[in-house]
Amino acid sequence: MTGAVFLDKPAGMTSFTAANRVRRALGLKKAGHTGTLDPMATGVLVVMLGGATRFIEFIPSHDKAYEATFRLGITTDTLDSEGTVLTQTETAVTTAQVEQAMSAFRGEIEQVPPMYSAIKKDGQKLYELARKGVEVERESRRVTVHELTLTGAEEENQTFSFAVSCSAGTYVRSLIADIGSALGCGAVMTALRRTAAHGVTIDRCVTLDEVDEACVAPLTSLLTYPAVTVTAAQAKRFCCGGELDLNRLHGLQGAGLYQVLSPQGDFLGLGEILPDGEQMRVRRVLGE
């Protein structure tokens, strides 16, 4: 079976475990996922099945959307409520003050990735270093916050919620920590739900209890590359790793990646045309 399941990941489970649960439910040997969610987070997790796991790196990232809740007056080593408390202070921040602070984090901003993240530094994932008590310098990244809207406020316990739409690579925990820093009191994330990722919205997702063959989406539903249909002879050549002559292909749109389809419209894999190239080379062939 090749395709993808759009899972609404439950809280308290790693993305790896969630993908394995889907794999076992469908009786498959291989499964993987795109866009890791922290164990405490819920929401959109795209689980790739069978031969589709070979195409994870080619799934366009798209913008992402989240719903998050945070509490002011606390900081932790993980930037969320599950970490070790570093500071804790009494606060009396108003909703208006929170909205004012948030206004500085819309549009293009600089963001330093958290230590508890899967980003690699000298070949090691940051969270592996963090668990050893090692903190390394991280370069800031330019990310884009398209929308940032306060959706809930409980001033009595200094807990607030927002909805955010942002570019891939944006860390909501870091965004919350930066808002807390701007308010001068610190903040930690207490809940996170991803509502959109890789072009998939939460309304298209199923729970682990709902996973069955009927909810498996085709791999092509995640690929946005233009498609080119080849002849039977070209299909055989492509699947064996052979390049295809551009003069014998129709409907091309210039350099870049292409979905290569059989005469029957079946997805065979991804081909690539390099600038000034005369052949379409094989980037990845579908296989179980």
N, C-alpha and C positions, 0 to 999 in steps of 0.2 A: 504494500500500500504506500502510495506516494501522495503527499499533500500537506496540509497544515490544519491544526485545530486552534481556533481562537479561544483561549482559555481565560476565564475570570479567576485569576489565581487567588486562593484564600490566604488569609493572614497566618503567620506562624509557620510558614513553609518556604524553603528555598526554591528558587526557580528550577534548579536541577532536579530536586525531588518532585516538583509538580510535573515536569516534563516526563520523568520516569513513571509517574502515576498514569499519565495519558498513554504512554507506550504500553504499559501492562494491561490497561483497560482494553486496548485494541489488539493485543496479542502480537506486538511488533518487536523486532530486534533492535531497531535504531530510532532514536528521537533526539532532538536538540531544541534549543530555544534561541530566540533573538531578544536583545534588550533586557538584561538581567534586572529583576525586581528584588529589593531587599526582602528578607523574610517577613518583616512587619507590614510590608506593603501589599495591597490587593490590586486587582484590575487586569488590564489587557496584557496577556503574555502569549506571544505567537509561538506555538510548538510545532516544529517541523518534523515530518514523519518520513521514514524510509529514505528513498533517493533524494527527497527534498532537502535533507540535511546537508547535501553537497553544495547547496546554493545559499546557505545562510549569509555568507559574506556579500552576496550580490543583491540581497533584499534592500531596496532603498530605505533610508532611515526615516524620512519625512519629519515633519514637526510632531511634537508630542503634547498631550494635555493631561493635567492632573488636578485632583482635588486634595487639598492638604489642610491639616490642622496643626497649630503650634501653640506653645505656651511661653509666655515671657517670664524673665527673671531667673532662668536656669540655663546653664551651659553644660555640655557633656563632651566626652572625647569623641563620640561618634556623631555628634550633632543631632541625635534623636533621643527619645526618652528611654531607650533601652541601654544607653551607654552609662559610663561611670560619671557621676556628677562632679563637675569641676568647680562651679560657682553657683550660689543660690542667693538671691536677694529679694527683698520685698519691693513690689512695684505697684504703681497705680496709673498705668498708661491708659489713655482714653482711646475710644474707637477712632476719633478724629486724628489723633496723633499717629495711630497705626496706618491709617489711610495716607497721611502725609508722608510717612516714611516709605511706604510702598511706592509712591509716585516716582521715586528716584530709581526704581528698578524696572521700569518699563523701557522697551526699546533695546538697543545694543548696550550691553554692560560687560565689564570685566569680572570674571569669576574664577576663584582659586578652587580647584577640585578638592574634595575632602580626602583625608587620609584613608578613611574606610570606603574605598572605591576599588574597582577592578582595573583602573589605569595602571600601566606598568612603568616602573622606574628602574633603569638598568637591568631589565629582564625580570624584575620581581613585581608582583601585584602590590599596590599600596596597602591593601587591607592585610596582606600577609606580614608586611613590615610593621603595620600598626599593632597587630596582635602580639608582636615581639617587643612592643614598647618603643619602636624606632619611628621617629618622625623625620621626614625629609622635605626639603624645599620643593614646592610645586610651582610651576609657572602658571600665571593666570591665563585664562582663555577668554576669547570674545564670543559671547553667546547672545541670542536675541530672545527677549521676552515679548511676545506679541500682545498678549493680554494678561492682565493681573488684576483680579477683582476680588475685593473683600466680600465674602458670602455669609459670614457669621461672626458674632462678637459676644463674648461673655466676660464683661469687664470685671465682674466680681471675683472670678478665678483666673483672670488674665489669659484667657484662651480665645484664640481667633482662628478663623478658617478663610481660605481663599481658593479660587479657581485660577489656573494658570495655563496658558498656551505658549509653548516655547520651542526653540530649535533643539535638534538632537544634541546631546552632550551637556545639556543644562542639568545641574544638580539641585533639586528642590530643597534638600537639607542645607546646602550651602546658601541658597537664596534666603531661607528662613534665618540662618545664622547671621547673614549680612543685614537683614532687616532688624534683628535683635541688637546687633552692634550699632546700627544707625540710631536706635532708640536709647542706646546707652545702658541696656540692662541684660542683653543676651536673650537667646530664644532657642528652643529645641522643637523639633518636629515630633508630634505625638501620633499622627496618622497620615497615611498617604494612599491615594487610590489613583491608578493610572486609567484615564478614560479614553485615551486615543494613542496609538503608536503604529507605525508602519502602514498608515492608511486604514487601520482597523479601529473601529469605535466600540465602546463597551457594550452597546446594545446588540452587537453581533457575536458576543462571547457567550460561552456556556460554562457551567460549573463542572467540577470533576465528576459529580454524580450524573451529569447529563451527557458525558462523553460517549459517543458511539460512532459507528461508521457513517451515519447520516450527516454528522456535523463536520466531516472532513472536507475542507475547501481545496480546490486545485492549486497547485503551486503557482500557476500563471496568474491567479488572482492577486498575487503579491508583487508580481514583476511588472514594471511600467515601461520596459524597453520596447521599441518597435519590433514587429514580427516580420519574418520573411519565410515564405513557403518554398520548399525545395522539391526537386524531383526525387523519385525513388532512388536513382543512382547517386544523387548528391547526398541524400539522407544516409545511405550506406557508407559513403566516403566520410561524411562528417562524424558518424558514430564510431568510426575506426580511427578518428583523430586527424583525418586529412583536411587540408585547406580547400576552400571553395573559390573558384574564379569569379570575381565580381562581375565580369562581363556576361556571366551566365545566370546571374541573380536579378530579380526584378523587385521594384518597390523599395529600393534602398534610400536612406535619408542621410547619407554621409557617414563620417567616422563615428565609432562608438560601439556599444554592446547591442546585440540583437537576439531576440528569441527565434530559434530555428525550429520550424514546424514541418512535419512530414506532409506528403500530399493529402493525407486524411485529416490534417489539422492537429496531429498529436505533437506535444512538446518533446523535442529531442535534446535540447540543451541551449547553451548560450555561445554565440559566436561573436567575434570582435573584428572590427575594421579599424586599422590604424590610420592616422593621417597620411595621405599620399600612398596608402597601401593598395596593392592590386589583388589581394586575396583576403578572404574572411578566414581568420584562424579560429581554432576551437579554444574556448575558454573553459567550458565545463560541459560534460556530457551527462545526461540523466542516466542513473543506474541505481538499482536497489542495493 
